[in-house]
Amino acid sequence: MAKVKTIYSCTECGATSPKWQGQCPGCNEWNTLVETVAEKAATNSRFESLAPTARLQNLSEIEAREVERIATGIGEFDRALGGGLVNGAVVLIGGDPGIGKSTLLLQALAHLSLDNKVLYVSGEESGEQVALRARRLGLDTRRLQLMAEINLERILATLQAEKPVVAVIDSIQTLWSDQLSSAPGSVAQVRECAAQLTRLAKQAGITVILVGHVTKEGALAGPRVLEHIVDTVLYFEGDTHSSFRLVRAVKNRFGAVNELGVFAMTDKGLKGVNNPSALFLSQHGQDVAGSCVMVTQEGTRPLLVEIQALVDTSHGNPRRLTVGLDPQRLAMLLAVLHRHAGIVCFDQDVFVNAVGGVKITEPAADLAVLLSITSSLKNKALPSKLIVFGEVGLAGEIRPAPRGQERLKEAAKLGFTRALIPEANRPKQAIPGMEVIAVKRVEEAVARIREME
């Protein structure tokens, strides 16, 4: 019996090598090459363009029209998608096991099935398991079609015959194609199955939603090309021990990125949260030291988030720990606080937490982090009903944050009466019920806080 030929494929970029090596020759990542079975030469039909071809024409001659949206019936899900699903779009959604991906998609399909033809392809669960979940959630599934299958060719044939408006593939890592000899979930299988489904979606106008597994680091498993092929990439975030879930868009060809949908997990499935700021604000009976409320911008949605800091005397090497914030940026902010405001923390343990499990990546949280640290170190609470935002530079300057007006309006709507913000974000028109204090430097911000006490 002839020996099966093997090659080594990169899990990040999909590049191949005839032998194993520590560094990928394509993307230069280390320890990403895995052994796979070498595939037979493919026919040219497998390498057709994913998008339909057309005659050569000037871009100015092409008539652009608004993309029609299909509402899923779940407002927070539609927000993350940019307003709803688009015909022919391919959406990839990933998250930790058991976080609620299948539950959310089953709820969305049940609502869509009332007016549209839909198909749920389950590769991980039997039909009985899916039906049991739908019954537990109290969903109307009389017109929801289900197919328990992992063979790609059978799924493609069913999609071409039935022509549903929306199809869910749960999950892409379970599919396998007859044209490849490697196992389901391998780099070659995931890449080929995703490309074939995307090609069909574009040609037939079917909206395809792919569920993707994630690695222990939280990134989507499989080749990186998977995220490049699809139109929208959503990440399901949140602690499985908490009842709250976040759906964040990290790529969207039909809408804004970093849009955020907030859900609460109940016994009847995932329910949208209309006022997500309430999740990220603690309910203190009285003012406490080390707490500062900031306004972060997630896509088009401003959110109020409480930043908590605890500064304590170190008994050895000082520790710097953050939850929901960048730990490297914390070290930089502590140096700025020492150099420009004269507040010393080199002999203190510093712990900073963003309440509610939210992850803040924008630098507009800098000023709130510094003021919460100062409050904890001095053991003096910040003034009540105060919100803060602003980016801090290494020279001690406070830089503006985008969409400052929207942040202030959201804070005023939730009852906050004072705002400490960058000078460049000072509103041109006064906001009713809001006292705005604009500052240019870190030492000025610390001084203004002391004046309020």
WOJOCOR-V370199 format. One record per residue. N is the residue number from 1. RES is the residue in three letters. SS is DSSP state (H for helix, E for strand, - for the rest). NEAR is the number of other ideal C-beta (glycine too) atoms within 12 Angstrom. Layout:
N:RES:SS:NEAR + N:RES:SS:NEAR
//
This chain:
1:MET:-:3 + 2:ALA:-:4 + 3:LYS:-:7 + 4:VAL:-:14 + 5:LYS:-:17 + 6:THR:E:22 + 7:ILE:E:25 + 8:TYR:E:30 + 9:SER:E:38 + 10:CYS:E:34 + 11:THR:-:34 + 12:GLU:-:30 + 13:CYS:-:25 + 14:GLY:-:36 + 15:ALA:-:27 + 16:THR:E:30 + 17:SER:E:25 + 18:PRO:-:16 + 19:LYS:-:13 + 20:TRP:-:20 + 21:GLN:-:19 + 22:GLY:-:15 + 23:GLN:E:18 + 24:CYS:-:27 + 25:PRO:-:23 + 26:GLY:-:22 + 27:CYS:-:20 + 28:ASN:-:16 + 29:GLU:-:20 + 30:TRP:E:14 + 31:ASN:-:15 + 32:THR:-:29 + 33:LEU:E:31 + 34:VAL:E:29 + 35:GLU:E:23 + 36:THR:E:32 + 37:VAL:E:22 + 38:ALA:-:21 + 39:GLU:-:25 + 40:LYS:-:15 + 41:ALA:-:9 + 42:ALA:-:16 + 43:THR:-:9 + 44:ASN:H:8 + 45:SER:H:10 + 46:ARG:H:22 + 47:PHE:H:13 + 48:GLU:-:18 + 49:SER:-:15 + 50:LEU:-:24 + 51:ALA:-:16 + 52:PRO:-:15 + 53:THR:-:10 + 54:ALA:-:9 + 55:ARG:-:8 + 56:LEU:-:8 + 57:GLN:-:9 + 58:ASN:-:8 + 59:LEU:H:8 + 60:SER:H:7 + 61:GLU:H:10 + 62:ILE:-:11 + 63:GLU:-:9 + 64:ALA:-:8 + 65:ARG:-:6 + 66:GLU:-:9 + 67:VAL:-:21 + 68:GLU:-:17 + 69:ARG:E:20 + 70:ILE:E:34 + 71:ALA:-:23 + 72:THR:-:41 + 73:GLY:-:28 + 74:ILE:-:33 + 75:GLY:H:25 + 76:GLU:H:37 + 77:PHE:H:47 + 78:ASP:H:29 + 79:ARG:H:35 + 80:ALA:H:45 + 81:LEU:H:44 + 82:GLY:-:33 + 83:GLY:-:28 + 84:GLY:-:32 + 85:LEU:E:45 + 86:VAL:E:33 + 87:ASN:-:25 + 88:GLY:-:32 + 89:ALA:-:39 + 90:VAL:E:45 + 91:VAL:E:51 + 92:LEU:E:47 + 93:ILE:E:45 + 94:GLY:E:39 + 95:GLY:E:37 + 96:ASP:-:27 + 97:PRO:-:21 + 98:GLY:-:17 + 99:ILE:-:33 + 100:GLY:-:38 + 101:LYS:H:42 + 102:SER:H:34 + 103:THR:H:36 + 104:LEU:H:43 + 105:LEU:H:46 + 106:LEU:H:40 + 107:GLN:H:37 + 108:ALA:H:46 + 109:LEU:H:46 + 110:ALA:H:37 + 111:HIS:H:31 + 112:LEU:H:37 + 113:SER:-:30 + 114:LEU:-:20 + 115:ASP:-:17 + 116:ASN:-:28 + 117:LYS:-:23 + 118:VAL:E:37 + 119:LEU:E:36 + 120:TYR:E:44 + 121:VAL:E:44 + 122:SER:E:34 + 123:GLY:-:35 + 124:GLU:-:28 + 125:GLU:-:26 + 126:SER:-:16 + 127:GLY:H:21 + 128:GLU:H:13 + 129:GLN:H:20 + 130:VAL:H:32 + 131:ALA:H:22 + 132:LEU:H:15 + 133:ARG:H:31 + 134:ALA:H:30 + 135:ARG:H:17 + 136:ARG:H:18 + 137:LEU:H:30 + 138:GLY:-:15 + 139:LEU:-:31 + 140:ASP:-:19 + 141:THR:-:27 + 142:ARG:-:12 + 143:ARG:-:21 + 144:LEU:E:35 + 145:GLN:E:30 + 146:LEU:E:33 + 147:MET:E:30 + 148:ALA:E:24 + 149:GLU:-:28 + 150:ILE:-:29 + 151:ASN:E:24 + 152:LEU:H:34 + 153:GLU:H:22 + 154:ARG:H:20 + 155:ILE:H:38 + 156:LEU:H:34 + 157:ALA:H:17 + 158:THR:H:27 + 159:LEU:H:35 + 160:GLN:H:22 + 161:ALA:H:17 + 162:GLU:H:23 + 163:LYS:-:23 + 164:PRO:-:36 + 165:VAL:-:33 + 166:VAL:E:43 + 167:ALA:E:45 + 168:VAL:E:47 + 169:ILE:E:48 + 170:ASP:E:40 + 171:SER:-:36 + 172:ILE:H:49 + 173:GLN:H:34 + 174:THR:H:31 + 175:LEU:-:43 + 176:TRP:E:28 + 177:SER:-:31 + 178:ASP:-:22 + 179:GLN:-:23 + 180:LEU:-:31 + 181:SER:-:21 + 182:SER:-:30 + 183:ALA:-:20 + 184:PRO:-:26 + 185:GLY:-:28 + 186:SER:-:34 + 187:VAL:H:38 + 188:ALA:H:39 + 189:GLN:H:36 + 190:VAL:H:44 + 191:ARG:H:38 + 192:GLU:H:38 + 193:CYS:H:45 + 194:ALA:H:41 + 195:ALA:H:37 + 196:GLN:H:40 + 197:LEU:H:42 + 198:THR:H:37 + 199:ARG:H:29 + 200:LEU:H:34 + 201:ALA:H:40 + 202:LYS:H:27 + 203:GLN:H:23 + 204:ALA:H:24 + 205:GLY:-:24 + 206:ILE:-:39 + 207:THR:E:45 + 208:VAL:E:48 + 209:ILE:E:46 + 210:LEU:E:44 + 211:VAL:E:42 + 212:GLY:E:41 + 213:HIS:-:32 + 214:VAL:E:30 + 215:THR:-:18 + 216:LYS:-:9 + 217:GLU:-:9 + 218:GLY:-:21 + 219:ALA:-:22 + 220:LEU:E:38 + 221:ALA:-:31 + 222:GLY:-:43 + 223:PRO:-:39 + 224:ARG:-:31 + 225:VAL:H:28 + 226:LEU:H:38 + 227:GLU:H:36 + 228:HIS:H:23 + 229:ILE:H:37 + 230:VAL:-:41 + 231:ASP:-:34 + 232:THR:E:40 + 233:VAL:E:37 + 234:LEU:E:48 + 235:TYR:E:35 + 236:PHE:E:43 + 237:GLU:E:34 + 238:GLY:-:35 + 239:ASP:-:22 + 240:THR:-:18 + 241:HIS:-:12 + 242:SER:-:21 + 243:SER:-:22 + 244:PHE:E:33 + 245:ARG:E:44 + 246:LEU:E:45 + 247:VAL:E:45 + 248:ARG:E:39 + 249:ALA:E:39 + 250:VAL:E:31 + 251:LYS:E:32 + 252:ASN:E:34 + 253:ARG:-:24 + 254:PHE:-:30 + 255:GLY:-:30 + 256:ALA:-:24 + 257:VAL:-:23 + 258:ASN:-:31 + 259:GLU:-:33 + 260:LEU:E:44 + 261:GLY:E:44 + 262:VAL:E:41 + 263:PHE:E:38 + 264:ALA:E:26 + 265:MET:E:29 + 266:THR:E:19 + 267:ASP:-:12 + 268:LYS:-:17 + 269:GLY:E:31 + 270:LEU:E:38 + 271:LYS:E:25 + 272:GLY:E:30 + 273:VAL:-:31 + 274:ASN:-:16 + 275:ASN:-:19 + 276:PRO:H:33 + 277:SER:H:33 + 278:ALA:H:21 + 279:LEU:H:29 + 280:PHE:H:35 + 281:LEU:-:30 + 282:SER:-:24 + 283:GLN:-:12 + 284:HIS:-:17 + 285:GLY:-:7 + 286:GLN:-:10 + 287:ASP:-:21 + 288:VAL:-:23 + 289:ALA:-:25 + 290:GLY:-:33 + 291:SER:E:38 + 292:CYS:E:45 + 293:VAL:E:46 + 294:MET:E:49 + 295:VAL:E:47 + 296:THR:E:47 + 297:GLN:E:32 + 298:GLU:E:40 + 299:GLY:-:31 + 300:THR:-:24 + 301:ARG:E:33 + 302:PRO:E:35 + 303:LEU:E:45 + 304:LEU:E:43 + 305:VAL:E:47 + 306:GLU:E:40 + 307:ILE:E:47 + 308:GLN:E:37 + 309:ALA:E:43 + 310:LEU:E:28 + 311:VAL:E:36 + 312:ASP:E:21 + 313:THR:E:16 + 314:SER:-:16 + 315:HIS:-:10 + 316:GLY:-:9 + 317:ASN:-:10 + 318:PRO:-:21 + 319:ARG:-:23 + 320:ARG:E:30 + 321:LEU:E:19 + 322:THR:E:31 + 323:VAL:E:23 + 324:GLY:-:32 + 325:LEU:-:38 + 326:ASP:-:22 + 327:PRO:H:20 + 328:GLN:H:12 + 329:ARG:H:28 + 330:LEU:H:37 + 331:ALA:H:23 + 332:MET:H:25 + 333:LEU:H:43 + 334:LEU:H:37 + 335:ALA:H:26 + 336:VAL:H:34 + 337:LEU:H:37 + 338:HIS:H:26 + 339:ARG:H:22 + 340:HIS:H:26 + 341:ALA:H:33 + 342:GLY:-:16 + 343:ILE:-:31 + 344:VAL:-:19 + 345:CYS:-:36 + 346:PHE:-:20 + 347:ASP:-:18 + 348:GLN:E:28 + 349:ASP:E:25 + 350:VAL:E:39 + 351:PHE:E:29 + 352:VAL:E:42 + 353:ASN:E:33 + 354:ALA:E:37 + 355:VAL:H:36 + 356:GLY:H:35 + 357:GLY:H:26 + 358:VAL:-:37 + 359:LYS:-:30 + 360:ILE:-:40 + 361:THR:-:21 + 362:GLU:-:33 + 363:PRO:H:30 + 364:ALA:H:37 + 365:ALA:H:43 + 366:ASP:H:42 + 367:LEU:H:53 + 368:ALA:H:48 + 369:VAL:H:53 + 370:LEU:H:49 + 371:LEU:H:48 + 372:SER:H:44 + 373:ILE:H:47 + 374:THR:H:44 + 375:SER:H:36 + 376:SER:H:33 + 377:LEU:H:31 + 378:LYS:H:24 + 379:ASN:-:18 + 380:LYS:-:22 + 381:ALA:-:25 + 382:LEU:-:42 + 383:PRO:-:27 + 384:SER:-:20 + 385:LYS:-:23 + 386:LEU:E:38 + 387:ILE:E:50 + 388:VAL:E:52 + 389:PHE:-:52 + 390:GLY:-:45 + 391:GLU:E:34 + 392:VAL:E:43 + 393:GLY:-:24 + 394:LEU:-:18 + 395:ALA:-:15 + 396:GLY:-:29 + 397:GLU:E:24 + 398:ILE:E:42 + 399:ARG:E:28 + 400:PRO:-:28 + 401:ALA:-:35 + 402:PRO:-:25 + 403:ARG:-:26 + 404:GLY:H:34 + 405:GLN:H:28 + 406:GLU:H:25 + 407:ARG:H:44 + 408:LEU:H:40 + 409:LYS:H:25 + 410:GLU:H:33 + 411:ALA:H:38 + 412:ALA:H:27 + 413:LYS:H:21 + 414:LEU:-:27 + 415:GLY:-:19 + 416:PHE:-:36 + 417:THR:-:24 + 418:ARG:E:28 + 419:ALA:E:44 + 420:LEU:E:44 + 421:ILE:E:41 + 422:PRO:E:36 + 423:GLU:H:23 + 424:ALA:H:21 + 425:ASN:H:35 + 426:ARG:-:24 + 427:PRO:-:26 + 428:LYS:-:11 + 429:GLN:-:11 + 430:ALA:-:15 + 431:ILE:-:27 + 432:PRO:-:13 + 433:GLY:-:18 + 434:MET:-:30 + 435:GLU:E:24 + 436:VAL:E:34 + 437:ILE:E:30 + 438:ALA:E:27 + 439:VAL:E:35 + 440:LYS:-:28 + 441:ARG:E:27 + 442:VAL:H:40 + 443:GLU:H:26 + 444:GLU:H:25 + 445:ALA:H:42 + 446:VAL:H:35 + 447:ALA:H:22 + 448:ARG:H:32 + 449:ILE:H:33 + 450:ARG:H:19 + 451:GLU:H:14 + 452:MET:H:25 + 453:GLU:-:19
//
